[in-house]
Amino acid sequence: MIDWLRDPADPVVALAHGDLPLVIRRHPRAKRMTLRLSLDGQSAQVTLPRWGATREAVRFAQARADWLEAQRAKRPAAREPEPGGTVDFRGKTLTIDWFETHPRRVHLREGVVALGGPQEGMSARLKRWMQGEARALFADDVDFYASRAGIAAPQFALSNARRRWGSCSSNGTLRLNWRLVQAPDAVRRSVVAHETAHRVHFDHSPQFHALLGELFEGDLVQAEAWLKAHGPQLFASFG
């Protein structure tokens, strides 16, 4: 089982434009320390062996401050949806058709997402709509892959995590990042298949990967490559 910990001292890395929160991740199979920047660029993570010291992790990250700065510069700038702008939904780019006298309820039509009401609440209403769509799609996905795995459909909850697309807790509940509703269907479904497979194998053993290959009907390598290339952009929308 992977052990996620936040040090009580809330470690940070000092960068040119301010401190960057540092997440310490201890993994029982880690042989050395590794560093990565979160998808939204708002934190960094050090993975280290379970016996590793937090102070060593902080020094390790601080020594690579220039690399973190360079990686942050590559992240897409955060943006809020605005009238006439665009938003991604299920792998397609939709134009936002907002007008105050339109119905407040979000309406989807070919290439367009339309809504009304006060402009200052437009982004929040659009986000709630997307989260609702994500919940419905995830429900179908979970049922589908649980049936394939021969298990009862597990409970799931939407996640707003900044570092993970999905997770499976020790009690079997799946947490699925709502921002995946912006990605192509096959990419979203690959994450659900992955986490559903963890209900059978709570590890990343060969047995787990074999089951995942049986469950997911698409190209796992292609889905993972899409998330690696485009994942940060999913965090740029809605701030």
BELVENTA-V227688 format. One record per run of one state. SS is the DSSP state (a for helix, b for strand, c for the rest). FROM is the first residue (numbers start at 1). TO is the last residue. If there is no record, write none. Layout:
BEGIN
ss=(SS | SS)
from=(FROM | FROM)
to=(TO | TO)
END
This chain:
BEGIN
ss=(c | b | c | b | c | b | c | b | c | b | c | a | c | a | c | b | c | b | c | b | c | b | c | b | c | a | c | b | c | b | c | b | a | c | a | c | a | c | a | b | c)
from=(1 | 3 | 6 | 12 | 16 | 18 | 28 | 34 | 38 | 43 | 50 | 54 | 63 | 65 | 75 | 79 | 80 | 86 | 90 | 92 | 99 | 107 | 110 | 112 | 116 | 119 | 150 | 156 | 160 | 166 | 169 | 174 | 178 | 183 | 185 | 198 | 206 | 216 | 220 | 237 | 238)
to=(2 | 5 | 11 | 15 | 17 | 27 | 33 | 37 | 42 | 49 | 53 | 62 | 64 | 74 | 78 | 79 | 85 | 89 | 91 | 98 | 106 | 109 | 111 | 115 | 118 | 149 | 155 | 159 | 165 | 168 | 173 | 177 | 182 | 184 | 197 | 205 | 215 | 219 | 236 | 237 | 239)
END
